Amino acid sequence: MSEISAALAPPTPSTPSTPPGPIGARVSIRVQLPGQDGYQDLLGYLEAGNQVRRKDGTAAKFDPAHVVAWRQVPITPTKSESASVIESLEKIAQQNWMPEKIEEIGSWQLRSNRGFSFRANSTLPLGGKGFGAPGIELNQAISKVIDFYTDLDQPAIFQILPSIHQELERSIKALGFRSKGEVRFETMRIDSPLIYDLKDLQLLTSDYPTDDWFALHGDDEIAAELMLRTPSKYLHLYEQSELVATSRAAFTEDWAGISRVRVRQEKQGQGFGRKIMLATLNEINNNGLENAFLQVESENVNALAIYHSLGFSLHHYLNYSVLEN
């Protein structure tokens, strides 16, 4: 159904098997109220085929069979003061996932870490709305970024903040850069210790990940060196003697960044993801911090459901745009 479908009359209901829009997108949905002549309008982020998350953090469920119209709502550009808040948090996230090398073009951060992860091998254009502040003409700055990664024999990648970098995003798209998918930067405040029951499970928390931890992720020494640049706690959840779930909480200023949340594939869907997250949040709280953040792909609806049930909410969107030609 097109974005102008809301203007059509009479609208055609969606089928129950068809989500009204892409998961993770900001949407406006009009739902027919069963047995009534009226409609209900919902505005929020689509978390599943039958649920949106409103701006205030509450969830609203609906029956897809009763959807009569929907449209995807573009991300609104942020105000300058909001852009500075986003950039401040992105700087903290960078320290949480510190690359091996950072070069600067004005305020732009050109990061490299021998190819391990998009975040550690991409350019973060800091400096304000539009395209940041590279200190030189935009096309010249983009060329320098491409040359930087070419010399490393790596693809050129920009970390784009869509609510800030509208001009930059248009420019690099015209040059052949393509987004690798929408990512949500989620935050929460931990007001008090969280109650959870591990029952027959064993939790190991350490300053260094074990060999089992690395094996579950398939990590090598490049990944290990990156993670160990930031003071962190590594959580290992065992069922009997088998490692079933992991996480990492890295500490920067008054924030803790959660990453490397993983559940062994054959153990997924058994509640281990929620248990390792609860244990991670408690570990952060035990270390005297109240603010936590994580990043998750918008299409990872199972993880999003867990994070939102624990209190995380969207702070901003980002994507990694890679030069493909």
Secondary structure, DSSP 8 states (H G I E B T S, - for coil): --TTGGG-SS-----TTS-SS-TT-EEEEEEE-TTSS-EEEEEEEEEETTEEE-TTS-EEE--GGGEEEEEE-------HHHHHHHHHHHHHHHHHT--SEEEEETTEEEEESTT--SGGGSEEE-SSTTT---SS-HHHHHHHHHHHHHHTTS--EEEE-TTT-HHHHHHHHHTTEEEEEEEEEEEEE--S------TTEEEEEESS--HHHHHHHT--HHHHHHHTTS-EEEEEEEETTEEEEEEEEEEETTEEEEEEEEE-GGGTTSSHHHHHHHHHHHHHHHTT--EEEEEEETT-HHHHHHHHHHT-EEEEEEEEEEE--
